[in-house]
Amino acid sequence: MLVVALAKGRTVKALVPLLARAGIDASALEQSDRSLIRDAGAFRFLLLKPDDVPTYVEHGAADLGVCGRDVLRERESDLLVPLDLGIGRCKMVLAARAGARRDLDLPRVATKYPRTTAEYFAAQGVQADVITLSGSVELAPLAGLADFIVDLVETGETLRQNGLEVVAEVQSVSTVLAVNRAAYKLRRSEIGALIERLRQAVHGAPASG
């Protein structure tokens, strides 16, 4: 079996139709039970928290993984990324309270992505005090914890409902296929064939093989 690590939740739901177009049986991923290992034909799927997907792939517990570019960049994972799957598209943005000052000497920035945030401000020539949070990032400016936040947005509605507005786009984010380097060398034909089937599915071509 090829072992594939997947981010639980919306990523799996968006991935199932893509796998079907690639001719891969994904019925095991549609089961409603809470099992974290799902076997389907030539594949074993591991259902994980998004942040853990690169770790499982990089350390060889999984041959491949499906997760967001944001997670890979934050973790600086040493993985091959041969394919953008075209799902889960959103933006990582810098946001602040509407009307708040922007030109601060030492801005405090709350985020789930401290490394990416620090790199972004460094590239702007700005020293920032980066505060790491694990959830409810939008609350930070409202409670006086931070001047800005860096977070993912799809429509921006959550920001608007909390009186925040986008200041700048940090990066575009999408869901990608990541591959363990050693696994690719050892199982190049199998993994290469899978990549090609997924590539065809992403671009709307019928699956072959």
LODO-76312 format. One record per atom (N, C-alpha, C): atom name; residue in three letters; x, y, z; residue number from 1; chain. Coordinates in steps of 0.05 Angstrom, whole numbers. Example, Ala and Ser with C-alpha at 12.3 -4.5 7.8 and 13.67 -1.06 7.14 Angstrom:
2
   atom   rest     east    north       up    nr   kette
      N    ALA      264     -114      156     1       A
     CA    ALA      246      -90      156     1       A
      C    ALA      264      -66      156     1       A
      N    SER      257      -45      142     2       A
     CA    SER      273      -21      143     2       A
      C    SER      258        1      157     2       A
END
This chain:
209
   atom   rest     east    north       up    nr   kette
      N    MET       17      -24        0     1       A
     CA    MET        0        0        0     1       A
      C    MET       17       25        0     1       A
      N    LEU        8       45      -14     2       A
     CA    LEU       19       72      -11     2       A
      C    LEU        4       85       12     2       A
      N    VAL       19       97       31     3       A
     CA    VAL        7      110       54     3       A
      C    VAL        5      140       49     3       A
      N    VAL      -19      150       52     4       A
     CA    VAL      -24      179       46     4       A
      C    VAL      -35      192       71     4       A
      N    ALA      -22      213       80     5       A
     CA    ALA      -31      228      103     5       A
      C    ALA      -49      251       93     5       A
      N    LEU      -72      254      106     6       A
     CA    LEU      -91      274       98     6       A
      C    LEU      -99      292      121     6       A
      N    ALA     -103      317      115     7       A
     CA    ALA     -114      335      136     7       A
      C    ALA     -144      330      138     7       A
      N    LYS     -153      325      163     8       A
     CA    LYS     -181      319      167     8       A
      C    LYS     -199      343      161     8       A
      N    GLY     -224      337      157     9       A
     CA    GLY     -244      359      154     9       A
      C    GLY     -248      367      125     9       A
      N    ARG     -247      394      120    10       A
     CA    ARG     -254      404       94    10       A
      C    ARG     -236      394       72    10       A
      N    THR     -210      389       78    11       A
     CA    THR     -192      379       58    11       A
      C    THR     -201      352       47    11       A
      N    VAL     -209      334       65    12       A
     CA    VAL     -218      308       56    12       A
      C    VAL     -243      310       39    12       A
      N    LYS     -262      327       48    13       A
     CA    LYS     -286      330       32    13       A
      C    LYS     -281      340        4    13       A
      N    ALA     -262      359        2    14       A
     CA    ALA     -256      370      -25    14       A
      C    ALA     -239      350      -41    14       A
      N    LEU     -224      333      -27    15       A
     CA    LEU     -206      314      -41    15       A
      C    LEU     -221      290      -53    15       A
      N    VAL     -242      281      -41    16       A
     CA    VAL     -256      257      -50    16       A
      C    VAL     -265      259      -79    16       A
      N    PRO     -278      280      -88    17       A
     CA    PRO     -285      282     -117    17       A
      C    PRO     -261      282     -135    17       A
      N    LEU     -239      294     -126    18       A
     CA    LEU     -214      294     -143    18       A
      C    LEU     -203      266     -145    18       A
      N    LEU     -203      251     -123    19       A
     CA    LEU     -193      223     -124    19       A
      C    LEU     -211      207     -143    19       A
      N    ALA     -237      211     -141    20       A
     CA    ALA     -255      196     -159    20       A
      C    ALA     -250      202     -188    20       A
      N    ARG     -244      228     -195    21       A
     CA    ARG     -238      234     -223    21       A
      C    ARG     -212      222     -231    21       A
      N    ALA     -194      216     -212    22       A
     CA    ALA     -168      203     -218    22       A
      C    ALA     -171      173     -219    22       A
      N    GLY     -195      163     -215    23       A
     CA    GLY     -200      134     -216    23       A
      C    GLY     -191      119     -191    23       A
      N    ILE     -190      134     -168    24       A
     CA    ILE     -181      122     -142    24       A
      C    ILE     -205      119     -124    24       A
      N    ASP     -209       95     -114    25       A
     CA    ASP     -231       89      -96    25       A
      C    ASP     -227      104      -69    25       A
      N    ALA     -244      124      -65    26       A
     CA    ALA     -242      140      -41    26       A
      C    ALA     -266      136      -22    26       A
      N    SER     -281      114      -26    27       A
     CA    SER     -305      109      -10    27       A
      C    SER     -299      107       20    27       A
      N    ALA     -275       97       26    28       A
     CA    ALA     -267       94       55    28       A
      C    ALA     -266      121       69    28       A
      N    LEU     -261      142       53    29       A
     CA    LEU     -259      169       65    29       A
      C    LEU     -286      181       71    29       A
      N    GLU     -307      169       60    30       A
     CA    GLU     -334      180       63    30       A
      C    GLU     -349      166       86    30       A
      N    GLN     -337      147       99    31       A
     CA    GLN     -349      134      122    31       A
      C    GLN     -351      153      145    31       A
      N    SER     -372      150      161    32       A
     CA    SER     -378      169      183    32       A
      C    SER     -366      161      209    32       A
      N    ASP     -351      139      211    33       A
     CA    ASP     -339      130      236    33       A
      C    ASP     -315      148      242    33       A
      N    ARG     -303      143      266    34       A
     CA    ARG     -281      160      275    34       A
      C    ARG     -254      147      272    34       A
      N    SER     -252      126      256    35       A
     CA    SER     -227      113      252    35       A
      C    SER     -208      131      237    35       A
      N    LEU     -183      131      245    36       A
     CA    LEU     -163      150      234    36       A
      C    LEU     -146      137      213    36       A
      N    ILE     -149      110      209    37       A
     CA    ILE     -136       96      187    37       A
      C    ILE     -157       84      169    37       A
      N    ARG     -156       90      144    38       A
     CA    ARG     -176       81      124    38       A
      C    ARG     -161       67      101    38       A
      N    ASP     -167       41       97    39       A
     CA    ASP     -155       26       75    39       A
      C    ASP     -174       25       51    39       A
      N    ALA     -163       30       27    40       A
     CA    ALA     -179       29        3    40       A
      C    ALA     -162       19      -20    40       A
      N    GLY     -164       -6      -27    41       A
     CA    GLY     -149      -17      -49    41       A
      C    GLY     -119      -15      -44    41       A
      N    ALA     -105       -1      -61    42       A
     CA    ALA      -76        1      -59    42       A
      C    ALA      -67       24      -41    42       A
      N    PHE      -86       36      -27    43       A
     CA    PHE      -79       60      -11    43       A
      C    PHE      -88       56       18    43       A
      N    ARG      -72       67       36    44       A
     CA    ARG      -79       70       64    44       A
      C    ARG      -78      100       71    44       A
      N    PHE     -101      110       80    45       A
     CA    PHE     -103      138       86    45       A
      C    PHE     -102      143      116    45       A
      N    LEU      -85      162      125    46       A
     CA    LEU      -83      169      153    46       A
      C    LEU      -96      197      156    46       A
      N    LEU     -115      199      174    47       A
     CA    LEU     -130      224      178    47       A
      C    LEU     -118      239      202    47       A
      N    LEU     -107      262      197    48       A
     CA    LEU      -91      277      217    48       A
      C    LEU      -99      306      219    48       A
      N    LYS      -90      319      240    49       A
     CA    LYS      -92      348      241    49       A
      C    LYS      -74      360      220    49       A
      N    PRO      -82      382      208    50       A
     CA    PRO      -66      393      185    50       A
      C    PRO      -37      397      192    50       A
      N    ASP      -31      407      216    51       A
     CA    ASP       -3      413      223    51       A
      C    ASP       14      387      225    51       A
      N    ASP        2      364      228    52       A
     CA    ASP       17      339      232    52       A
      C    ASP       23      325      205    52       A
      N    VAL        9      333      184    53       A
     CA    VAL       13      319      158    53       A
      C    VAL       42      320      149    53       A
      N    PRO       55      344      148    54       A
     CA    PRO       83      344      139    54       A
      C    PRO      102      327      157    54       A
      N    THR       96      326      183    55       A
     CA    THR      113      310      201    55       A
      C    THR      112      281      194    55       A
      N    TYR       88      270      189    56       A
     CA    TYR       85      242      182    56       A
      C    TYR       99      236      156    56       A
      N    VAL       97      254      137    57       A
     CA    VAL      109      249      111    57       A
      C    VAL      140      251      112    57       A
      N    GLU      149      272      125    58       A
     CA    GLU      178      277      127    58       A
      C    GLU      192      255      141    58       A
      N    HIS      180      243      162    59       A
     CA    HIS      193      222      178    59       A
      C    HIS      186      194      167    59       A
      N    GLY      173      192      145    60       A
     CA    GLY      169      167      132    60       A
      C    GLY      146      150      141    60       A
      N    ALA      129      160      159    61       A
     CA    ALA      106      145      168    61       A
      C    ALA       84      145      146    61       A
      N    ALA       86      164      128    62       A
     CA    ALA       69      165      104    62       A
      C    ALA       87      170       80    62       A
      N    ASP       79      159       57    63       A
     CA    ASP       94      164       32    63       A
      C    ASP       88      191       20    63       A
      N    LEU       62      198       23    64       A
     CA    LEU       53      223       11    64       A
      C    LEU       35      237       31    64       A
      N    GLY       30      263       26    65       A
     CA    GLY       11      278       43    65       A
      C    GLY       -4      298       27    65       A
      N    VAL      -27      306       37    66       A
     CA    VAL      -43      327       25    66       A
      C    VAL      -48      348       46    66       A
      N    CYS      -38      372       42    67       A
     CA    CYS      -42      394       62    67       A
      C    CYS      -38      421       48    67       A
      N    GLY      -42      442       63    68       A
     CA    GLY      -39      469       52    68       A
      C    GLY      -10      478       50    68       A
      N    ARG       -5      495       30    69       A
     CA    ARG       22      507       28    69       A
      C    ARG       29      523       52    69       A
      N    ASP       10      534       66    70       A
     CA    ASP       15      550       90    70       A
      C    ASP       29      533      111    70       A
      N    VAL       20      508      114    71       A
     CA    VAL       31      490      134    71       A
      C    VAL       60      482      126    71       A
      N    LEU       64      476      101    72       A
     CA    LEU       91      468       92    72       A
      C    LEU      111      491       95    72       A
      N    ARG      102      515       89    73       A
     CA    ARG      120      538       92    73       A
      C    ARG      126      544      121    73       A
      N    GLU      106      542      138    74       A
     CA    GLU      111      548      166    74       A
      C    GLU      129      527      179    74       A
      N    ARG      126      502      171    75       A
     CA    ARG      143      480      182    75       A
      C    ARG      170      478      168    75       A
      N    GLU      173      491      145    76       A
     CA    GLU      198      489      129    76       A
      C    GLU      205      459      124    76       A
      N    SER      184      444      117    77       A
     CA    SER      188      415      113    77       A
      C    SER      204      409       88    77       A
      N    ASP      221      389       90    78       A
     CA    ASP      239      381       68    78       A
      C    ASP      224      359       52    78       A
      N    LEU      206      367       35    79       A
     CA    LEU      189      349       20    79       A
      C    LEU      188      357       -9    79       A
      N    LEU      183      338      -26    80       A
     CA    LEU      177      344      -54    80       A
      C    LEU      148      354      -56    80       A
      N    VAL      143      374      -72    81       A
     CA    VAL      116      384      -77    81       A
      C    VAL      111      385     -107    81       A
      N    PRO      103      362     -118    82       A
     CA    PRO      102      360     -147    82       A
      C    PRO       76      370     -159    82       A
      N    LEU       55      376     -142    83       A
     CA    LEU       29      382     -154    83       A
      C    LEU       12      399     -136    83       A
      N    ASP        1      421     -147    84       A
     CA    ASP      -19      436     -134    84       A
      C    ASP      -46      423     -141    84       A
      N    LEU      -62      416     -121    85       A
     CA    LEU      -86      401     -126    85       A
      C    LEU     -110      419     -133    85       A
      N    GLY     -106      445     -131    86       A
     CA    GLY     -127      463     -140    86       A
      C    GLY     -151      465     -122    86       A
      N    ILE     -149      455      -97    87       A
     CA    ILE     -171      457      -78    87       A
      C    ILE     -162      473      -53    87       A
      N    GLY     -181      481      -37    88       A
     CA    GLY     -175      495      -13    88       A
      C    GLY     -161      522      -17    88       A
      N    ARG     -168      536      -39    89       A
     CA    ARG     -155      561      -44    89       A
      C    ARG     -164      583      -25    89       A
      N    CYS     -146      598      -14    90       A
     CA    CYS     -152      620        3    90       A
      C    CYS     -127      638        4    90       A
      N    LYS     -128      659       21    91       A
     CA    LYS     -106      677       23    91       A
      C    LYS      -97      680       52    91       A
      N    MET      -71      683       56    92       A
     CA    MET      -61      691       83    92       A
      C    MET      -57      721       82    92       A
      N    VAL      -70      735      101    93       A
     CA    VAL      -70      764      100    93       A
      C    VAL      -61      777      126    93       A
      N    LEU      -52      801      124    94       A
     CA    LEU      -47      818      147    94       A
      C    LEU      -72      835      151    94       A
      N    ALA      -83      836      175    95       A
     CA    ALA     -108      850      180    95       A
      C    ALA     -106      866      206    95       A
      N    ALA     -122      887      208    96       A
     CA    ALA     -122      904      232    96       A
      C    ALA     -150      915      236    96       A
      N    ARG     -155      928      259    97       A
     CA    ARG     -181      941      263    97       A
      C    ARG     -184      963      243    97       A
      N    ALA     -209      966      233    98       A
     CA    ALA     -214      987      214    98       A
      C    ALA     -208     1015      226    98       A
      N    GLY     -192     1030      212    99       A
     CA    GLY     -184     1057      221    99       A
      C    GLY     -161     1058      240    99       A
      N    ALA     -150     1035      248   100       A
     CA    ALA     -127     1035      266   100       A
      C    ALA     -102     1044      253   100       A
      N    ARG      -82     1054      268   101       A
     CA    ARG      -57     1062      257   101       A
      C    ARG      -42     1039      244   101       A
      N    ARG      -28     1045      223   102       A
     CA    ARG      -13     1024      209   102       A
      C    ARG       17     1028      213   102       A
      N    ASP       26     1053      217   103       A
     CA    ASP       54     1059      217   103       A
      C    ASP       66     1058      245   103       A
      N    LEU       67     1034      256   104       A
     CA    LEU       77     1030      284   104       A
      C    LEU      106     1022      283   104       A
      N    ASP      122     1032      302   105       A
     CA    ASP      150     1025      302   105       A
      C    ASP      156      996      309   105       A
      N    LEU      140      985      327   106       A
     CA    LEU      143      957      335   106       A
      C    LEU      116      944      337   106       A
      N    PRO      104      938      314   107       A
     CA    PRO       77      927      315   107       A
      C    PRO       76      899      328   107       A
      N    ARG       54      895      343   108       A
     CA    ARG       49      869      355   108       A
      C    ARG       30      854      336   108       A
      N    VAL       38      830      329   109       A
     CA    VAL       23      815      309   109       A
      C    VAL       16      787      321   109       A
      N    ALA      -10      781      322   110       A
     CA    ALA      -19      755      332   110       A
      C    ALA      -24      737      308   110       A
      N    THR      -16      711      310   111       A
     CA    THR      -19      693      288   111       A
      C    THR      -15      664      296   111       A
      N    LYS      -25      646      279   112       A
     CA    LYS      -19      618      282   112       A
      C    LYS        6      610      266   112       A
      N    TYR       17      630      252   113       A
     CA    TYR       39      625      234   113       A
      C    TYR       63      643      241   113       A
      N    PRO       76      639      263   114       A
     CA    PRO       97      657      272   114       A
      C    PRO      121      659      254   114       A
      N    ARG      130      637      242   115       A
     CA    ARG      154      638      225   115       A
      C    ARG      147      653      199   115       A
      N    THR      125      646      187   116       A
     CA    THR      117      660      162   116       A
      C    THR      113      690      167   116       A
      N    THR      101      696      190   117       A
     CA    THR       96      725      196   117       A
      C    THR      121      740      200   117       A
      N    ALA      140      728      215   118       A
     CA    ALA      166      741      220   118       A
      C    ALA      181      745      194   118       A
      N    GLU      180      726      176   119       A
     CA    GLU      193      729      150   119       A
      C    GLU      180      751      133   119       A
      N    TYR      154      752      135   120       A
     CA    TYR      140      773      120   120       A
      C    TYR      148      801      129   120       A
      N    PHE      148      806      155   121       A
     CA    PHE      155      832      165   121       A
      C    PHE      185      838      160   121       A
      N    ALA      202      818      163   122       A
     CA    ALA      230      822      157   122       A
      C    ALA      235      830      128   122       A
      N    ALA      219      819      110   123       A
     CA    ALA      222      826       82   123       A
      C    ALA      213      855       77   123       A
      N    GLN      196      865       95   124       A
     CA    GLN      187      893       92   124       A
      C    GLN      206      912      107   124       A
      N    GLY      227      901      120   125       A
     CA    GLY      245      917      135   125       A
      C    GLY      234      927      161   125       A
      N    VAL      214      912      172   126       A
     CA    VAL      201      920      197   126       A
      C    VAL      205      899      219   126       A
      N    GLN      213      908      242   127       A
     CA    GLN      215      889      265   127       A
      C    GLN      188      888      278   127       A
      N    ALA      178      863      282   128       A
     CA    ALA      152      859      294   128       A
      C    ALA      154      841      318   128       A
      N    ASP      136      846      337   129       A
     CA    ASP      133      829      360   129       A
      C    ASP      111      809      354   129       A
      N    VAL      119      784      347   130       A
     CA    VAL      101      764      338   130       A
      C    VAL       91      747      362   130       A
      N    ILE       64      746      364   131       A
     CA    ILE       52      732      386   131       A
      C    ILE       38      707      375   131       A
      N    THR       45      683      384   132       A
     CA    THR       34      659      373   132       A
      C    THR        8      651      388   132       A
      N    LEU      -14      647      372   133       A
     CA    LEU      -39      638      383   133       A
      C    LEU      -47      612      368   133       A
      N    SER      -65      597      381   134       A
     CA    SER      -74      572      368   134       A
      C    SER     -102      574      358   134       A
      N    GLY     -116      596      364   135       A
     CA    GLY     -144      599      355   135       A
      C    GLY     -155      626      362   135       A
      N    SER     -178      633      350   136       A
     CA    SER     -192      659      354   136       A
      C    SER     -172      682      351   136       A
      N    VAL     -158      681      329   137       A
     CA    VAL     -138      702      324   137       A
      C    VAL     -151      730      321   137       A
      N    GLU     -176      730      310   138       A
     CA    GLU     -190      755      305   138       A
      C    GLU     -195      771      330   138       A
      N    LEU     -195      757      353   139       A
     CA    LEU     -201      770      378   139       A
      C    LEU     -178      788      388   139       A
      N    ALA     -153      782      379   140       A
     CA    ALA     -129      795      390   140       A
      C    ALA     -130      825      388   140       A
      N    PRO     -136      837      364   141       A
     CA    PRO     -137      866      363   141       A
      C    PRO     -160      878      379   141       A
      N    LEU     -181      864      381   142       A
     CA    LEU     -205      874      396   142       A
      C    LEU     -200      875      426   142       A
      N    ALA     -184      856      435   143       A
     CA    ALA     -178      854      464   143       A
      C    ALA     -153      870      472   143       A
      N    GLY     -140      882      452   144       A
     CA    GLY     -115      897      458   144       A
      C    GLY      -90      880      460   144       A
      N    LEU      -92      855      452   145       A
     CA    LEU      -68      838      453   145       A
      C    LEU      -48      845      431   145       A
      N    ALA      -59      852      408   146       A
     CA    ALA      -42      857      384   146       A
      C    ALA      -53      879      367   146       A
      N    ASP      -35      891      351   147       A
     CA    ASP      -43      912      332   147       A
      C    ASP      -53      900      306   147       A
      N    PHE      -41      878      298   148       A
     CA    PHE      -48      865      273   148       A
      C    PHE      -52      835      278   148       A
      N    ILE      -64      821      258   149       A
     CA    ILE      -64      792      257   149       A
      C    ILE      -55      783      230   149       A
      N    VAL      -44      759      229   150       A
     CA    VAL      -39      746      203   150       A
      C    VAL      -54      720      204   150       A
      N    ASP      -72      716      185   151       A
     CA    ASP      -89      692      186   151       A
      C    ASP      -99      686      158   151       A
      N    LEU     -112      663      155   152       A
     CA    LEU     -123      654      130   152       A
      C    LEU     -151      665      127   152       A
      N    VAL     -159      674      103   153       A
     CA    VAL     -186      682       98   153       A
      C    VAL     -195      671       71   153       A
      N    GLU     -221      665       69   154       A
     CA    GLU     -233      657       44   154       A
      C    GLU     -249      680       32   154       A
      N    THR     -270      688       46   155       A
     CA    THR     -287      710       37   155       A
      C    THR     -281      736       52   155       A
      N    GLY     -269      734       75   156       A
     CA    GLY     -264      758       91   156       A
      C    GLY     -287      766      109   156       A
      N    GLU     -309      749      109   157       A
     CA    GLU     -332      756      124   157       A
      C    GLU     -327      756      154   157       A
      N    THR     -311      737      164   158       A
     CA    THR     -305      736      193   158       A
      C    THR     -290      761      201   158       A
      N    LEU     -272      771      185   159       A
     CA    LEU     -258      796      191   159       A
      C    LEU     -278      819      193   159       A
      N    ARG     -295      821      173   160       A
     CA    ARG     -314      843      173   160       A
      C    ARG     -333      842      197   160       A
      N    GLN     -342      819      205   161       A
     CA    GLN     -360      816      228   161       A
      C    GLN     -346      824      254   161       A
      N    ASN     -320      823      254   162       A
     CA    ASN     -305      831      278   162       A
      C    ASN     -291      858      276   162       A
      N    GLY     -300      874      256   163       A
     CA    GLY     -290      901      254   163       A
      C    GLY     -261      903      244   163       A
      N    LEU     -252      882      230   164       A
     CA    LEU     -225      882      219   164       A
      C    LEU     -225      885      189   164       A
      N    GLU     -202      894      178   165       A
     CA    GLU     -200      897      149   165       A
      C    GLU     -172      888      140   165       A
      N    VAL     -171      879      115   166       A
     CA    VAL     -145      870      104   166       A
      C    VAL     -127      893       99   166       A
      N    VAL     -103      891      108   167       A
     CA    VAL      -82      911      104   167       A
      C    VAL      -65      903       80   167       A
      N    ALA      -58      878       78   168       A
     CA    ALA      -40      868       57   168       A
      C    ALA      -43      838       54   168       A
      N    GLU      -38      827       30   169       A
     CA    GLU      -37      799       26   169       A
      C    GLU       -9      788       31   169       A
      N    VAL       -7      768       48   170       A
     CA    VAL       19      756       54   170       A
      C    VAL       27      735       33   170       A
      N    GLN        8      717       27   171       A
     CA    GLN       12      697        7   171       A
      C    GLN      -14      684       -1   171       A
      N    SER      -14      673      -25   172       A
     CA    SER      -37      656      -34   172       A
      C    SER      -32      628      -23   172       A
      N    VAL      -54      614      -16   173       A
     CA    VAL      -52      588       -5   173       A
      C    VAL      -70      569      -20   173       A
      N    SER      -60      545      -24   174       A
     CA    SER      -77      524      -36   174       A
      C    SER      -67      497      -25   174       A
      N    THR      -82      476      -32   175       A
     CA    THR      -75      449      -22   175       A
      C    THR      -57      435      -42   175       A
      N    VAL      -36      423      -32   176       A
     CA    VAL      -16      411      -50   176       A
      C    VAL      -11      382      -42   176       A
      N    LEU        1      367      -61   177       A
     CA    LEU       10      340      -56   177       A
      C    LEU       40      342      -48   177       A
      N    ALA       46      330      -25   178       A
     CA    ALA       74      330      -16   178       A
      C    ALA       84      301      -14   178       A
      N    VAL      109      297      -21   179       A
     CA    VAL      120      269      -24   179       A
      C    VAL      146      267       -8   179       A
      N    ASN      148      245        7   180       A
     CA    ASN      173      238       21   180       A
      C    ASN      195      233        0   180       A
      N    ARG      218      245        3   181       A
     CA    ARG      239      243      -17   181       A
      C    ARG      249      214      -20   181       A
      N    ALA      253      200        3   182       A
     CA    ALA      263      172        1   182       A
      C    ALA      242      154      -12   182       A
      N    ALA      216      158       -5   183       A
     CA    ALA      195      142      -16   183       A
      C    ALA      194      145      -46   183       A
      N    TYR      198      170      -55   184       A
     CA    TYR      197      175      -84   184       A
      C    TYR      219      160      -99   184       A
      N    LYS      243      159      -87   185       A
     CA    LYS      265      145      -99   185       A
      C    LYS      260      115     -100   185       A
      N    LEU      249      104      -78   186       A
     CA    LEU      245       75      -76   186       A
      C    LEU      220       66      -92   186       A
      N    ARG      200       83      -94   187       A
     CA    ARG      174       74     -107   187       A
      C    ARG      167       94     -129   187       A
      N    ARG      187      102     -144   188       A
     CA    ARG      183      123     -164   188       A
      C    ARG      160      116     -184   188       A
      N    SER      159       91     -193   189       A
     CA    SER      139       84     -213   189       A
      C    SER      111       87     -202   189       A
      N    GLU      106       77     -178   190       A
     CA    GLU       80       78     -166   190       A
      C    GLU       72      107     -160   190       A
      N    ILE       90      121     -147   191       A
     CA    ILE       83      149     -139   191       A
      C    ILE       81      167     -164   191       A
      N    GLY       99      162     -183   192       A
     CA    GLY       97      178     -208   192       A
      C    GLY       71      173     -223   192       A
      N    ALA       61      148     -223   193       A
     CA    ALA       36      142     -236   193       A
      C    ALA       13      156     -222   193       A
      N    LEU       14      156     -195   194       A
     CA    LEU       -7      169     -180   194       A
      C    LEU       -7      199     -185   194       A
      N    ILE       17      211     -185   195       A
     CA    ILE       19      240     -190   195       A
      C    ILE        7      247     -218   195       A
      N    GLU       12      230     -238   196       A
     CA    GLU        2      236     -264   196       A
      C    GLU      -28      233     -265   196       A
      N    ARG      -39      213     -251   197       A
     CA    ARG      -69      210     -251   197       A
      C    ARG      -82      234     -237   197       A
      N    LEU      -70      243     -215   198       A
     CA    LEU      -80      267     -202   198       A
      C    LEU      -78      292     -219   198       A
      N    ARG      -55      294     -233   199       A
     CA    ARG      -51      317     -250   199       A
      C    ARG      -73      318     -272   199       A
      N    GLN      -79      296     -283   200       A
     CA    GLN     -100      295     -304   200       A
      C    GLN     -127      302     -292   200       A
      N    ALA     -132      293     -267   201       A
     CA    ALA     -157      299     -254   201       A
      C    ALA     -160      329     -248   201       A
      N    VAL     -138      341     -239   202       A
     CA    VAL     -137      369     -232   202       A
      C    VAL     -144      386     -257   202       A
      N    HIS     -133      377     -280   203       A
     CA    HIS     -136      393     -305   203       A
      C    HIS     -159      384     -322   203       A
      N    GLY     -176      366     -311   204       A
     CA    GLY     -200      358     -324   204       A
      C    GLY     -198      337     -345   204       A
      N    ALA     -175      324     -347   205       A
     CA    ALA     -172      302     -366   205       A
      C    ALA     -182      276     -353   205       A
      N    PRO     -193      257     -369   206       A
     CA    PRO     -202      232     -357   206       A
      C    PRO     -178      216     -347   206       A
      N    ALA     -183      201     -325   207       A
     CA    ALA     -161      185     -313   207       A
      C    ALA     -155      162     -332   207       A
      N    SER     -129      155     -333   208       A
     CA    SER     -120      132     -349   208       A
      C    SER     -105      113     -332   208       A
      N    GLY     -104       88     -340   209       A
     CA    GLY      -89       68     -326   209       A
      C    GLY     -104       55     -303   209       A
END
